[in-house]
Amino acid sequence: MSIYVTLRYPDARAAIAFLTGTLGFTEQQVVASDDGTVEHAELSFGDGVVMVGTRRGAQDPYDTGRAVVYLALDSAAAVDAHHDRAVAAGAEVVQELVDQPYGSREYAVRDPDGNIWSVGSYRPQVKP
């Protein structure tokens, strides 16, 4: 079994541009509605996938609020390099690089819709 995050944005195409250009996601699939808005998109990051779509309004039970999403990298050095890329791309940093007491090197940025993307070296594990 796996878990996949789905986020809805007022402007999903702008969100996709931010996620690919600033955070290093890779666009896998984008499906547009008849009106040209993004109905469903899949973006990969390492071996993970986030799904993105366009907000449809209060009547749509799948519209999401703001979220915090965590991206796990392989090392503290990779986190530092990722931070530098995001800053160079103009990302709004909400938490500067920090070494956490649980052993993670982390930082966080806000996307254009207010979601927080936290990036770190800690990898949560499923316990048997």
C-alpha positions in Angstrom: 0.0 0.0 0.0 1.1 3.6 -0.6 0.0 7.1 0.3 -0.3 9.9 -2.3 -1.0 13.5 -1.5 -3.5 15.5 -3.7 -3.5 19.3 -3.6 -6.0 21.6 -5.3 -4.9 25.1 -6.4 -6.8 28.1 -7.8 -4.2 28.1 -10.6 -2.9 24.6 -10.9 -0.7 25.5 -13.9 1.1 28.1 -11.8 1.5 25.5 -9.0 3.0 23.0 -11.4 5.4 25.7 -12.6 6.4 26.4 -9.0 6.8 22.8 -8.0 8.9 21.9 -11.1 10.9 25.0 -11.4 11.5 25.8 -7.8 11.4 22.5 -5.9 12.6 20.1 -8.7 9.5 18.0 -9.3 9.1 16.3 -12.7 5.8 16.6 -14.6 4.5 13.1 -15.4 1.0 13.8 -16.6 -1.3 16.7 -17.0 -5.0 16.3 -18.0 -7.0 19.4 -18.9 -10.7 20.0 -18.6 -12.8 21.2 -21.5 -12.3 24.8 -20.1 -8.5 24.3 -20.2 -7.9 24.1 -16.4 -5.9 21.3 -14.9 -8.3 18.5 -14.0 -5.6 16.1 -12.8 -1.8 16.2 -12.8 0.9 13.9 -11.5 4.3 15.2 -10.5 7.1 13.0 -9.3 9.8 13.7 -6.7 12.3 10.8 -6.3 10.1 7.8 -5.9 7.1 9.8 -4.7 4.2 11.4 -6.6 1.9 14.3 -5.7 -1.3 14.8 -7.6 -2.4 18.4 -8.4 -5.7 19.8 -9.7 -7.7 23.0 -10.0 -10.0 24.1 -7.1 -13.7 24.0 -8.2 -15.3 25.7 -5.2 -17.2 25.0 -2.0 -19.4 22.4 -3.6 -16.5 20.1 -4.6 -15.7 17.7 -1.7 -12.2 17.1 -3.2 -11.1 20.7 -2.8 -8.4 20.9 -0.2 -7.3 23.5 2.2 -3.7 24.5 2.8 -1.3 21.7 3.7 2.2 21.0 4.9 4.0 18.5 2.7 7.4 16.9 3.6 10.0 16.0 1.0 12.7 13.6 2.2 16.2 13.8 0.6 19.1 11.4 1.1 21.5 13.6 3.0 22.1 17.0 4.8 24.2 18.1 1.8 21.3 17.3 -0.5 19.0 19.4 1.7 21.5 22.3 1.6 21.7 22.1 -2.2 17.9 21.9 -2.6 17.6 25.0 -0.3 20.0 26.9 -2.4 18.1 26.0 -5.6 14.7 27.1 -4.1 16.2 30.4 -2.8 17.8 31.1 -6.2 14.3 30.5 -7.8 12.8 33.1 -5.5 10.9 30.8 -3.0 9.6 32.4 0.2 11.6 30.6 2.9 9.5 30.2 6.1 12.1 28.2 8.0 15.8 28.6 7.3 18.1 25.6 7.3 18.1 24.0 10.8 19.5 20.8 12.3 16.6 19.2 14.2 17.1 17.3 17.5 15.8 14.1 15.9 18.6 14.2 13.4 17.2 15.9 10.3 18.6 18.8 8.4 15.6 20.8 7.2 14.2 24.0 5.7 10.7 25.0 4.5 9.2 27.3 1.8 5.7 28.6 1.1 4.2 28.0 -2.4 2.1 30.7 -4.1 -1.2 29.3 -2.6 0.2 29.2 1.0 1.0 25.5 1.3 4.2 24.8 3.2 6.8 22.5 1.6 9.3 21.2 4.2 12.4 19.6 2.9 14.7 17.4 5.1 16.9 14.5 5.5 14.7 12.6 8.0 12.9 9.6 6.5 10.0 8.3 8.6 9.7 4.6 8.6 6.8 2.2 8.7 7.2 -0.1 11.8 6.2 -3.7 11.4 
